[in-house]
Amino acid sequence: MKVTLSLIALLLLNACAASVDKEGEVAKLLLSDELDRKAHMTGDAGLLVSRMADTLVSIQNGQISKASKAQIEEQFSQYFNQVKYRKWDNIAPPAIHISDDGKFASLTINKITETREADSPDSTYMTTTFAWTALYRKENDQWKMFSITSTRASQ
């Protein structure tokens, strides 16, 4: 009897420990999307990569590539020096899925952006629509993006 009660208690403890506050995790991921917007609007490459894993796998244009966080930051720093954003907005709320164990998440995002050349204030803004899926994993209780698959359509 003691063994049976001990096993039941252990199973209940494990079930409680595995409980995931999905609403809370969704809120954290939505905040990450807001911070990505702020990074684009202000040209802050450091803020953009602060929520990335040490290595990011990127899939676009029929290619798969890997880059370190430092490489991504340098690429975006150069990019942000060349463009100015007027818009970086969700077309629809991100679709968010969190694994049952709370260790992995995906965000499917659809954005519309407006950019112009940074050094030409009179240049015309170009509108682009993006759609992507970003994959996240929990590292030290923080969501870190480790993979992104992205498409774009210029208008």
Residue, then its C-alpha position, 0 to 999 in steps of 0.5 A: m500500500k505504501v509503495t502504491l501511494s508513493l507511486i501515485a504521489l510521484l506521478l502527481l508531482n511529475a504531472c504538476a512539475a510538467s504543467v506549463d503556463k501557456e498563457g504566460e509563455v504566449a505573453k512572453l513570445l508576444l513581447s519578443d515580437e514587440l521587441d523585434r518591432k522596436a529593434h527594426m524601427t530604431g535600428d537596434a541590431g543588439l536588441l534584435v539578436s538579444r533573444m536569439a540562440d548562439t546559432l541561428v538556422s535560416i531558410q530562405n530563397g531555397q537555401i539553408s544557412k547557419a550564422s552565429k549571433a555575432q554574425i547576425e548582429e553584424q549583418f543587421s547592423q550594416y542593414f540598419n545603417q542602409v534602411k529606415y523603417r516607417k512601418w513594421d506591423n503585423i498583418a494579423p496576430p502571430a499564430i503561436h504554438i507551445s509544446d506541451d512540455g513548454k520547451f519549444a515554441s513556434l511563431t508564424i508571423n505575417k508582416i508588412t513593412e515600409t522602408r527607404e534608403a537611410d541616407s536619402p530622406d526624400s527617397t520613396y518608401m518601398t512596401t514589402t510583405f513578409a511571412w515567416t515561421a520562427l522556432y524557439r527553445k527555452e534556454n535558462d527560462q528564456w525563449k531563444m530563436f534558433s531557426i527561421t523560415s522566411t518569405r517575402a513579396s515586394q509590392 
